[in-house]
């Protein structure tokens, strides 16, 4: 057997019985973000989806998956991921992401609800996304009338 030969029955290819370490998770997430930055969104989505299977409460992985799906214009799926981000304890990111998806889907009532949450949160981290999304919302609704 040569150095590039392998057998799927080898123990090295068997699923892990022990949980992933934080280093292993970090390395996969870092690769996902690198692919995302390069525009390889489907590949990034696969890695982030894998991380969400390993740890369903990983807000970082759900956020990566949501952003990849959003970039692929799969807004409805991305919106479901933002719900998981919120459940994992990252509401500011979730409200902003869900609002962006709702605007893209033309669901302006939902967008307005998440935008209001951002604007009234009192968290300084919400100020920039709220301002950007207010402009997007107004442009999409032409000052109150959906276009």
C-alpha positions in Angstrom: 0.0 0.0 0.0 1.4 3.4 -1.0 1.4 6.6 1.0 -1.7 7.9 -0.8 -3.7 4.7 -0.6 -6.3 4.5 2.1 -9.2 2.3 3.1 -12.5 3.6 4.4 -12.4 0.9 7.0 -9.2 2.2 8.6 -9.7 3.5 12.1 -8.3 6.9 11.1 -11.4 7.5 8.9 -13.9 6.3 11.5 -16.2 8.9 13.0 -14.9 10.4 16.2 -16.4 9.0 19.4 -15.2 11.9 21.6 -16.3 15.5 21.2 -14.5 17.9 19.0 -11.9 20.0 20.7 -12.2 23.8 20.6 -9.1 23.8 18.5 -10.6 21.5 15.9 -13.8 23.5 15.8 -11.8 26.7 15.5 -9.7 25.4 12.6 -12.8 24.3 10.6 -14.5 27.7 11.3 -11.4 29.6 10.2 -11.3 27.6 7.0 -15.0 28.4 6.5 -14.4 32.1 6.9 -11.5 32.0 4.5 -13.7 30.3 1.9 -16.4 32.9 2.6 -13.9 35.8 2.0 -12.8 34.2 -1.2 -16.4 34.0 -2.5 -16.6 30.2 -2.2 -19.9 30.5 -0.4 -21.3 26.9 -1.1 -18.1 25.4 0.3 -18.1 27.7 3.3 -21.8 26.8 3.9 -20.9 23.1 4.0 -18.2 23.6 6.6 -20.4 25.8 8.8 -23.4 23.4 8.4 -21.1 20.6 9.6 -20.1 22.7 12.7 -23.8 23.2 13.5 -24.3 19.5 13.4 -21.4 19.0 15.8 -22.6 21.7 18.2 -26.2 22.9 17.7 -25.6 25.8 20.1 -22.6 27.3 18.3 -23.7 30.8 17.5 -20.5 31.4 15.5 -21.2 28.5 13.2 -24.9 29.5 12.7 -23.8 33.0 11.9 -21.3 31.8 9.3 -23.9 29.5 7.8 -26.4 32.4 7.7 -24.0 34.8 6.0 -23.0 32.2 3.4 -26.6 31.4 2.6 -27.5 35.1 2.5 -24.6 35.6 0.1 -26.0 32.9 -2.1 -29.4 34.7 -2.0 -31.0 31.8 -0.1 -32.6 34.3 2.3 -35.4 32.2 3.7 -32.8 29.5 4.8 -30.5 32.2 6.1 -33.4 33.7 8.1 -33.9 30.3 9.9 -30.2 30.3 10.8 -30.5 33.8 12.3 -33.2 32.4 14.6 -30.6 29.9 15.9 -28.1 32.6 16.4 -30.6 34.4 18.6 -31.4 31.3 20.5 -27.6 30.8 21.1 -27.4 34.1 22.8 -26.4 36.6 20.1 -29.6 38.8 19.6 -28.0 41.9 18.0 -26.4 39.8 15.2 -29.7 37.9 14.8 -31.9 40.9 14.6 -29.7 42.5 12.0 -29.3 39.4 9.9 -33.0 38.6 10.1 -33.9 42.2 9.1 -31.6 42.0 6.1 -33.2 38.8 5.0 -36.7 40.0 5.5 -36.0 43.1 3.4 -34.6 40.9 0.6 -37.7 38.7 0.8 -40.0 41.7 0.8 -41.4 40.8 4.3 -41.4 44.4 5.5 -43.5 43.9 8.6 -40.9 41.4 9.9 -38.1 43.6 8.9 -39.6 46.6 10.7 -40.0 44.4 13.9 -36.3 43.4 13.9 -35.2 46.9 13.0 -37.2 48.3 15.9 -35.5 45.8 18.2 -32.1 46.9 17.0 -32.9 50.6 17.4 -34.4 50.2 20.9 -31.8 47.8 22.3 -29.7 50.4 23.9 -26.6 48.4 22.9 -23.9 50.4 21.2 -23.1 47.4 18.9 -26.6 47.8 17.4 -26.1 51.4 16.3 -24.2 50.8 13.0 -26.3 47.9 11.7 -29.5 49.7 12.7 -28.4 52.8 10.7 -27.5 50.7 7.7 -30.7 48.7 7.8 -32.8 51.8 8.3 -31.5 53.1 5.0 -32.0 49.7 3.3 -35.6 49.6 4.7 -36.4 53.1 3.5 -35.0 52.4 0.1 -36.9 49.1 -0.2 -40.2 50.6 0.9 -39.7 54.0 -0.9 -40.4 55.8 2.4 -43.2 53.6 3.5 -44.6 52.1 0.3 -43.1 48.8 -0.8 -41.7 48.9 -4.3 
